Amino acid sequence: MSRTTPHLCAEPSCRVILDDGPGRCPEHRGTPRSGTPGYGAAWRRARDPYIAEHPDCEICGRPAVDVHHRDGRHPSAPGANAQSNLQSLCRSCHRRETEHTKQARRATV
């Protein structure tokens, strides 16, 4: 029987202890890492104040943990981080909206 050493979630400032080895807790799995192209300082400057002003999911009302680009543009695209293009979402609504965006992109290709 192998044993793993408990680790903290790799998300900065998250204090969740993981018993199944290093990585991210269920809340932070699938979130872009700071090294993901386009999700750097400029994105954080747009995201952080937006989610502070809109702390609840704009679809279901639960606490928001993600900020979604309504039109699906990458954060480095011109105008993508405009306040009118952002939407605070809970994790499940963000996954659903992201999947809708991906399906719409595939349908137009």
N, C-alpha and C positions, 0 to 999 in steps of 0.2 A: 504494500500500500504506500503510494507516494504522498508526501505532504508538501504543501506549498506555503511559503511565508506570506502572511497578509501584507497587502500593499494599499496605499492610498490611491484613490481615483486619479488618473493622470490629468484631469481637467484642473487648471489652476484655480485655487481657492475652494475646491470641493474637498470635503473632509470624510467622504464615504470610504470605509475600509472594505477592500475586496479580499475574500478568502480564496478565490480561484486564480490567484496570480496577478501579475501586473496588467494594466489596461484601464478601461473606463467603466464607471458604474452604469447601470441600465439607463439612467437619465441622460448621460452624456455620450453614450455610444452613438456613432453616426454623425456627431457634430463636426464641422470642419475644424481641422487643427490650425494653429497659427501659421504653419508653413504652407498651407493650401493656397495656391496662387489666387490673388484677388481678395482674400480674407485677412488682410493685414490691418495696419493702423487706420487707413482711410475707411475701411469697413467698420471697424470698431467705433470710429468717431461718428459714423452715421447710426449704427446699431444701438449703442449704449444710451444716448439720450432718447431715442425713439422708444425703446422698451421701458425706460424710466417713466416716460409720459403716457405709455399705453401698456400697463402691467398685466392686463387681462387679455386672453385670447379673443381676437376680434370675430371669431366664428362661434365658439361655444361658451366663452366667459370664464373658463378655468384660468389659473395663473399661466401667463405666457413665459416661455423659455427660449423661443426662437423668433427671429425677425425674417420674414419671407419677402422676396421680391415679387410683387404681384404679377408683373409681366414676364417673369422667368429670366430676365437678363442677368448675366454674370455681374458680380459687384464691380468689376473693373470696366464694364461698358459705360460709355458716357450717359449720364442721367439715371443710371440704375439705382443709385443711392438717394435719389430725391425722396423727400418725406412722403409725397403723394404716391410713390411706388412701393412703399414699405407697409408691412402688415405684421403685427404682433400675433403669434400663434402659440398654442400649447404644442407639445411634442407630437401628439397623434394627429392633430389638424395639420401641422406642418408637413408631416410625412405624406398625408393624403393629398395636400395641395401640390407638393413636389412631384408626386406620382402623376397627378393630372397634367402638370406642366410637361413632364417627360413624355407622356402619351400624346399630348398635343403636338409636341415637336416631332415625334416619330411619324405622326399622321401627315405632316406637311412635307416630309422628306420624300 
